[in-house]
C-alpha cells in the first residue's frame, strides 16, 4: 500500500537507524462504519531511550 510505504519512508528518513513496522489495523474496526485508514506503527529507535511514551508519540506525530 502506498500510504504504508510513505509512512515507513518518512519515519526511517527522520529517525536514522530506526526499525519501523507499519501494518493495517482495519480488521479491528469492522462493523462500525469507520472511515479512513487504520494504521499501526511500531518504531524501535535508540533516540527514544530517555523519552517518555508521550514524548515518543509527539516525535512521531511531528514527523508525519
Protein Blocks (a to p, Z undefined) as FASTA:
>chain_A
ZZlmmmmmmmmmmmghiacddddfklmmgoilpgcjddddddddfklmmpcfklmmmmmm
mmZZ
